[in-house]
Amino acid sequence: MPGPMNFSTTPEQDELVDLARDFGRQRLAPFYKQREREGAFDRATLSEMGKLGFFGIEMPEELGGLGLDCVTSGLVLEQLCAADYNIGQLMVTISLTGMILARHGQPEVVGPWLGKILAGESLPAIALTEPGGGSDAANLVVKARREGDTYILDGEKTSTSFATQADVAVVWARTGAFGSGARGISAFVVPLDLPGITTGEFEDLGGRAAGRGWLHLDGVTVPADHLLGTENQGFVQVMQGFDFSRALIGLQCLAVARQSLDETWDSAAQRRSFGKPLTAHQGVSFPLAEAETHIHACRLLCLQTLWLKDQGLPHTTEAAMCKWWGPKLAFEVVQTCLLINGHAAYSAELPYEQRLRDVLGLQIGDGTAQIMKLVIAREKVGRNAVAG
C-alpha cells in the first residue's frame, strides 16, 4: 500500500513551478486581453512554452515530455493559468490527447504528432460532442465504416475547443450498429487537413482565444492504422483518461480564482471607506475569508486526485468532484472579487470580467455538473442503483 501523501515539494518541482510563474507573469498575463481580441493563440509563444517543457510534463521523455509526475503537471498548470486561463485549456487538452495517443495509438502514426504537440508546434483537439447530445457522450451518430485498409468518416462534431486552430484531432465515431451504445464506438487520430473536413467557430461568451467550434466530416478517409485502441472499444478504453483531465480542469479554474482573490485582498486593503480600509469591514473581509477556505479545500482535493493517479489508485470519484466543484467555485469567487473591486472591475479595464466569462465555460464543457454528480453516485452505490 502507498504511504500517506507528502505535502512537501522537491527542489526540481520548485524550480519548474518558479519558471512557470515567471513565464506567466512576463509572457502571458500582459497579453491575456490581446489574445481574446485576436481569438487565437500565437504560435511563437506556444513554441517557446514547448521548448521550456510546459506541455505534457507527465509524458515520457522519449516521447517529448519531461517524464515527471501528474502532481507536478498540476502545479505548473496552476502558475500558467493564473496568467491566462485559455493557455491552461490548451495544456489540459495536450495532456489528455497525449495520454490517449501514447497509450492507444500505433507508435509510427502517433509518434510524429506527439513530438510536434509537446513542442508547441501543433495543436490537438478532442472531437467527441455532437449536436444531438452533449452529455449523452456514448450516443454518437458520426459514423466510421471500414473499407479495406481505410475508414470513412461522416458526420458532424460540435463544441470542439481549438476547432479552427488545431492541426489534428482525436475523433470518436460509431463503428458498431446504431443502438450499441458505448460498446460500438471507436476513436481515431485524424489530421485536420484531410479532404472532406471543414471547420468553423462559434462566437462565444468567453474562452475566445481557445475558440470553440465544429467539424464537418464528409467522406473523410483515414488509414486503418489511425484507429486508437481496439475497434468498438474506443469509448471504454480512451475515456479513462478523462479522470486525469478533470483534476487538471479543477486546478485550471482555481488558479484564476486564486489570482483574483490575491489581487482583491491587496486592493481592498489599500482602498478606504468611512475612514478605514475596506478589509476592516466584515462585509468585505468575510466573503474573502470564505473564498480562501473554499479554494484551499478544493485545491487539496485536486492535488489528492493527481496523487492517486500517480500511485495507480482509483480516482474516478475524486476527479468528478474536481470537475463539478472547481469551475463552479472559481466562477463564484471571481464574481465576488469583481463586486468588491466595484465599478472599475465591471469594465474591461480590469481582468475580472474576462476571467468570469472564461471560467463559466467549464461549467458546461468537458462534463456538466449533473453528469459529474451522476458519476459520483454510480461509484458510491452502483450504476443500477441510480438508473432511472
N, C-alpha and C positions, 0 to 999 in steps of 0.2 A: 504493500500500500504506500502511496506517496506521502511524504511528510506534510506538515502544515504550510500554508502559504507564507512566503517570505516577502515582507513589505519593503525591504531594502532594495536598492538598485546597485548595479555593478558600475565600475568606472567606464566600461565600454558603453553601457546604456546611457550614462550621464553625458558622455561625450557626444553621442549621436543625438540625444534629445536637445542638448545645448546648440548643436549645429542646426537642427531643425528650427529651433526657436529664433535663432539669429537670421536664418534664411527667410523665415516667415515675416519677421518684422521689417527686413530690408528689401526683400524682393517680391513679397506677395501682398502684404497689407496696403502699401501705398497705391496699388493698382486694383484693389477689390472692386471699386465702383467702375473703373475703366473697363474691366473685363465684362461687367454686366452690360455696359453700353455697347460694347463690341459683340456681345453674345457668343463669345468663343474664347478658348484658351490660346495663348500664343505659344507656338511650338518651341521657340527658343528657350523659354522659361522651363517648359517640360523637359527638354533635353538636358538643361542644367540640373534639374532635380534628379533625372536619371543618372547622371554622372556622379551625383552625391549619394546614390544608393537609396533614395527615398521611396522608390516603387518596389513593391514585393519584397519587403525586408525579410519576411519569413520564408521566401523561396530559396531553394538550394543554390549554392554558389555556382555550381556547374551549369545552371540554367540562367544565371544572370542576377540572382538575388544576393542577399547578404548571409543567408543561412542562419538567421537569428530566430528567436522565439516569437510567438504571437503577442505576448505581453509587450515586448519591445516595439513591435509593429504598432501596437495601440498607443504607446507613449509618444512615439514620433508623430503619429497621425494627429494626436491632440494638439501639438505645438503648431503644426501647419494649418490645421482647421481653425485655430484661434485667429489666424491671419486671413484665411479665405476658406469659407465653408465649402465652396464649389470644388476647390482643389482636393479637399477631402473626399468628395463624391467620386472623383476620378481615382483616388488612391484605393478606396474601398472596392470599386469596380475592377481595378487591376489585380488586387489581391484575390478577389473571388474568381475572376477569369483565369488568372494564373494557376490557381489551385485546380480548377476544372480541367484546363488544358494539360497540366503536368500529370495529373492522375489518370486521365481517361483518353488522352489523345495519342496518336501514333507519333513517336519522337521525331521522325523525319518530316512530319507535317507541321506539328505544333512548335518544334524547337526554334525555327527561324522567327516565328511570330512572338514567342516568349522573349527572345533576345531583344527584339525591337520594342516590345511593350515595356519591358523592365528598364530599357534605356531611355524611355520617354520619347521614342521616335515614332511609335504607332499607338493609336488609341483603340481600345476594345469597347464593345457594347454587349449588353445582355438582352437578347430578344426573346422574351418569354410571354409577356402580356399580349392579349389580343382584344380587339374592340368588343367582342361579345361577352367577355368576362375577365375581370382583373383578379379578383380574389379566388375564383374557381380556376386555379392555375393548371389543374390537370385536365380540364375540359377544353382541349385545344382542337381547332379545326384546320389550322395550317397543315397541309399535307405534304409528306415526302414519300414518293414512290420509287422503288428500286427498278432501274433499267440497266441491266448488265453490270458494268463496273462504276455506275454512277447512281446518284439520287436526284430526282427532280422535285424541287420545292415550289409550292404555290400557296399564296395566301397573304395575309396582312398581319403585321405586328405593330403594336402601338405602345405608347408610354415608355419608349426606349430612350434612356439617357444617352447623350452623345450621338444620336442617330445620324446627324449630318456631319459630324466631325470624325466619327470612328472609321477605322480602316478595316476592321474585322469584327465579326460578331459571333457569339455563341447563340445559335438559333435552335429552339425546341420545335419539333413538328411531329405530327401523328404519322407513325409508320404502321400501326395496327389498325384494326377495324374501329370505326366510329362507335362509341359506346363502351370501348375497352378501358376508358379511364387512364389512370397513371401507368398502367401496365402496357399501354400501346404507344408510348411516346419515346422518341429518340432525340439526341442532341447532336448538333453538327457545328464544326468550325467553318464559317462562311466568310471569305474575303468579300468586302462590300463593293469592289469594283467589277464584280462579275456581271455579264449581260443579264438583263431581266430584273435588276434591282433598282428601285427608285426610293428616295428618301425625302422626307420633309420635316418641318419643325413647327411645333405649336408656339403660340405667343402666351407664355405662362406668367403667372403672378410673380414667381421667384425662380431661383436656380437657372437664370438665363445664360450664365457663362457655360454651364454644362449643357444646357439645351435638352429638351425632351421632344421626341418626335415619333415618326412612324416609318416602317419599312414595307414596301410592296414587293412581293416575290412572285414574279410572273415567269414560270417555267425555268427557274434558276437551276442550272446543272452544277452539282458538286461531285468530285470523285468519291467513291465509296470509302476510301481511307480517311475521309474527313469526318466520318462518324466518330463520335466520342462515346467510348464505352461500348456496351452491348445493345444491339437493336432491340427496341421496345422496352428497354430498361433505363432509358436516359433520365426520366423524371426521378426515379428512385435513387439511382446512382449519383447523379450530379447535384440534386437538390440538397444533399447532405452538407455541401459546402456553405449553404446559406446560414447555418448556425454561426459560422465564423464571421461572415459579413454583418450579421445582425448585431453582434457585440461591438464591432468596429463602428457601425452606424450610431450606436448609443454614445460612444466617445466622440464621434464627429459632431453630433449635436450639442453635447455637453460642453465641448471646447468653446463653442460660440457663446453659450450661456456663461461659462466661466469668465471669458474675456469681457463680456458685457457687465457682469457683476463686479469684477475688479475695477473697471472704469467708473462704475456708478458709485461704489464706495468712495473713490477718490473725489469725484465731482461733488457728491453730496456733502462730504466733509469740508470742501472748500466754499461751497455756497452757503449763504446765511439767510435766515428768515426769522423775523421777530426778534432780532438781536442775537441769535445764536446759530451755530451750524445746523444744517438740515439734519444731520445724523443725531443731533440731540433730541429730535422729535421722534417718539416711538412709532408714529405712523409711517416714518421713513425707515428707521433702523430695523424695526421688527420684520417687515417683509423681506428686507435684505438678509437678515439673520436666518429666516426660514429658508430662503433660497440657498444660502450657504449649506444648511443642513441637508437639504434635498439633493443638491448637486454632489455633495460628498458621498452620500449613501448610494446614489445611482452610479457614480463613477466606480466605487468599490465593487458593485455588482458587475459592471462591465469588465473590470480587470480580473475579477474572480472567474468570469466566464472564459476569458482568454487563457487564464492559468489552467482551468480544467481542460481546455483543448490541448495545451502544451503537455499536460500529463496523460493525455489519451483517455480522459474520463468523459462520461456523458455530460452534455451541456445544452441540450435542446431546450429544456425548460428555462434555464437562465438566459439563453440567447433570446428567446421570445420575450422575456421580461425586459431585457435591454432595449429591444426594438420598439415596444409599445410605450415604455415609460420615458426613455431618453428623449425622443423628439417632442413628446407632449410637455415634459418638464422644461425642456430648453425653450420652447415657444412661450410658456408661461413666465419664465424668468426674464427673457428678453423683453417681453411685454411690460413686466414690472419695471425693468430698467428704463425703458422708453418713457413710461409715465412719470417716473421720478425725475428724469432729466428734463421733462417738460417740453415746452413748445419747440425748442431747437431740435430735439430728438424726433419730432414728428415730421421734420423736413429731411431732405437728402443731405443736409449739412453734416449730420452725424450718421454713423453706420447702422443705428438700431433698426430703422425701418427696413433696410435691405436684409439685415440678419433675420428679422421677424418673418419676412416673406420667404426667405431661403429655407429656414428650418421647418416651416409649415409643410413643405412638400413631402417630407419624410414621415408625416403622419398618414400619408396615402401610399407613397411608393415603397417598394420592397416589403410589402406586407402590412395591411392595416392593423390597427389596434385590436379590432374584433377577431381577425384571424390569429393574431399572436395569443390572445386570451384563449381561443379555442385550442391552440397547440398546447398551452399550459394545462388546460383542463384535461385534454386527452392524455398527457403524460402522467397526470395525477390519478385518473380513475379509468383510463382506457377509452379507446375510440367508441366502442359500442355504448358506453355509459353516457356519452354526450351526444349521441346521434339523435337527430330529430325524427 
